Amino acid sequence: MNMSTMEQLARWYSTGETISAARWRIFARVEGQGEPLLMLHGFPTAGFDYARLIPLLRHRYRCITFDFLGFGFSQKPRPHAYSLFEQADIAEAVAAHFGLTQPTLLTHDMGNSVTLELLKRGRLDVRRVVMLNGSVLLRYYRPVLLQRLLLHPVVGPALTALRLVGRAGFGRQFAGVFAQPPPADEIDAFWALVAHHDGARIYDRLIQYLNERKVHELAWLEALARHRAPLTVVWGQRDPVSVQQIAQAVLERRPDARYVPLAEVGHYPQWEAPEAVAKAVTEG
């Protein structure tokens, strides 16, 4: 009998652990054996984004996922100024906690910016990078309405303080970034990750990472251009937020990169087309 997505999420949680990383309580999970594969998720969800992909990789990779500070099952301090730099500290701490040596980084959305900061620092010996859809160049970024409202310095805090962001509004906006809208039980699971530990109250704070990206994106892209780790770019071509021009901008800076365009896929390739992503990871 197939489990519902909410049941899968409950099992995911029960097979993970909470660790101390950069002084915070961070939910992490390890599955599989082999080469280390550190998986960095995006806004607004969590490491569960990779739940469909890991069964296809665990025979070859030791798959390590974790929820960034403020996301999923990790600690969600309030008030707190959430920063990509702190998230990079946490990623380094997670890698140290699990004794990762020369991990491959599989990264998506906000996780892409964290990855670029990790490459810029150069403290983590990265074997390879597999990059999924993410707006690493804001010139081409196309935010959905809820993202624009949350970014507003007055409207965003008001939305969260008054608890005006709920499952219905989230579901309408979130479903739109997929090539085919997910069924209701999948939206329920993604919303549960946002809402856990009263996370909807910090939704406007979490998205402020885009302002950091605006300042640092060119330095981060330069670090990507200089880094020696092989790069694979896997991009859903029907993503309305992180559009194809962003992938092309990355490829211009790394003409040596392998490019895997996915024609009928939106913003979440690891959820929408896990078999294609697994193939790109294992064949790269």
N, C-alpha and C positions, 0 to 999 in steps of 0.2 A: 504494500500500500504506500503510495507516495505521500510524503509529508507536505503540509502546507508551508509556505514561506515563513510564517511566524513560528511554526514548529522547528524549522531548520535554524532560524535565528536563536531560538532557545537552546538547541543542541550546540550551536556555535559557541554561545556564551558558556555553557556548562563544560566545554572542552578547552577553554582558555584559562588564563590566569591574570591576576593583577600584580604587576611588578613595580618597583621603584625606579624611576628613570628621570634624571635631572630634577630630583626632589618631588616629583609628582607621581600620583598613582595612575598607572597606565595599563590599560587592558591589552594583552598580547596573546598570541596563539601560534603554536608551531605544529606543523603537520608534514609528514613525509621525511624522506632521507635522501642524501646526496649533496649536490652543490648548494650552497646557501643562496636563497632568493628572498631578498627583503622587499616587501610589497608596501608601497606608500599610497594611501588613498587620497581622495579629494574632498572638496566641500560639496554638499553639507553632510555627507554620510560617514562611512567608517570602513574598517578593514573587511567587514562582511561583504563589501562590494566584490571581493575576490572569491566568494564562496563557491561559485559555479566553476571557477577556473582551477582551483587547487586540486580537485580530484583528478584532473587531467595532467597535472604536473608532479604530484607527490611521489610518483615512482622514480623520478629523476632528481627532484629538487627537495631540499629542506625549506619549506615555505613558511616564512615568518611574516605575520601580519600584526599590526598594532593600530590602536585608535589614537590619533593625535589628541593633545590636550584640548578639552572642550568638545570632543566628538565621541559619538558612540557610547561605549561603556567606560571610557576613561574619566578621570576627575574633571569637573567642570566648575572651576572657581569663579566666583562672582562677588565683587567686581574684579576684573582682570583685563589687562591690555594684551590680547592675544597677538603673537608675533610669529612670522615665519622663521625668524632667527631662533626663537625659543623652540619651535617645532623641529628645527634642524638639530638643536642640542639634544632633544628627546630622541630623535632618530639615531644619533650617534650613541646615546646611552643605551638604547635598545640593542643596537649592534654589539656593544661591549658586553651587555648583560648575557647575551646568548653566545658570546665568543665567536662572532662572525669574522671570518678571514676571507678577504676578497669576494664579497658578495656581489651578485648581480642585483641591480635595482630595477624593479618593475614599478612604474610610477604613473599616476593619473591626476589630472586636474591640479588642485592645489599642491599635491605631492610633487608635481613637476618642478614647481618653484623651490620647494624644499630640497629636491634633488640637485638643482642647479647651485644652490647655496652650499650643499655638501661638496660638489665638485670644485667650487671656488675655494673652499677651505682646504681641501686636499688632505684632510686627516683620515678619512675613511678610504681604504684601498679598494676602489671600485673596479670590479672585473669587467662589467658591461652594463649598459643602460638600455632598457626597453621602455620607451615613452609612449603612453596612450594620450588620447585627446586632452588638451588643456590649454588655457589661454595664456601662454607664456609671452605673448606680445599683445599688449592691450589695444594697440591700434586696430586690431581686427576682432576684438572681443565683442560679442553680442549678448549682453546680459538679458535674462528674462525680467519681466516686470517686478517680481518679488525681490530679485537681487538688486534692482535699481532702487526700490523703495528702502531696502535694508541699508544700503550704502548712504542714503541721505542722512546728514548729521542730525536732523530734527525728526524726520518721519521714522527712520529706523529704530531709534530708542523708544519712540512712542509706540510703535507696533508691538515691540516685545514687552514693554512695561505694562501695557494694557492687555496683553495676551491676545492680540488680534491675529497672530499667525497660528493657525490650527491645521488639523489634518486635511480638511477640505481644500483650503487655499494652497497649502503645500502640494497636495496631490495634483491639482490642476496644473501648477507651474512645473513641477518636477516631471510629470509624465510627458511634457512637451519636449524634453531634451532627448527622448528616445525616438528611434525611427518608427517603432510601433509602441504605443502606450502600454505600459505593463498592466497586468490585471490588478484588481483592488488589493488582493492579499500581499502582493509584492510592495505596493505603495504603503500598505499598513506597516510592513516590516521596516522599510526605510524611514517612515515617520517615527516609529518606535525608537530607532537609533537617535534621531534628532531630539525626541522628547525625553529620553532617559535622563535621570538626574535633573529634571526640570530644564533641559537644554534649550527649549524654545525661548527661555528668558535671556539667553546670551547670543541668540541667532545674529543680531545686528553686530555684535562684537567680533564674531568669528569671521565675518566677511570683510573685515577691515584689512585683511591680508592683501587685498587688491591694491590698497594705497601704498603698501610697501613694495609691491611688485612694480607699480608705476615708477617709483624712484630707482629701483635696482635692476630692472629687467635687462637693460643693455649690458650691464656688467656681468649679470648671470649668463646671458647668451654668449658673451665673449668667453666666459669660463668654459662653457660647453664646446665652443669652437676650438679651444686650446687643449681640452682634455683628451687623453690618449685612449680612453676606454671605448671600445666599439659601441656604436649606437644603432638601435633599430627603432624606427618610428612606425607605430601602428595607429592608423587614424580612421575613425568612422566618418565617412564622407557625407552623411546626412545629419551631422551635428549642427544645430542652429546657433549654438553658443560659441564653441571653439571651432571656427570654420576652417575650411581647407587651406586658406591663405596662411594660417599660423603654421601648419605643417610645412608648407613650402618655404616659409621664412626660416624654419629650423634647418631644412635641407640645404638652403643656400649657405648657411654657416657651417654645415657639416656635409659636404658633397660625398663623403665616403660612407654616409649612413645608408643602411638598408631601409627601404620604404615599403610598407605593406598597407596600401589603401583598402578599406573595406566598404564596398559600394552601398550596401543596404543597412548600414549600421549608424547609430547616432552617437551620443556623447559617452556612452558606457560600453565600450567594446568588450570588456571583461565579463559583463553581465549579458549583453545582447548576442555576442558571438564568441563564447569561450573557446570553442574548438579552434577557430581561426587564430585567436590570440595565443593559445597553447602551441600551435604549430609555429608561429612566429618566434616564440620564446625558445622552443627546443631546436629549431633549425638555424637560428642565428649564429 
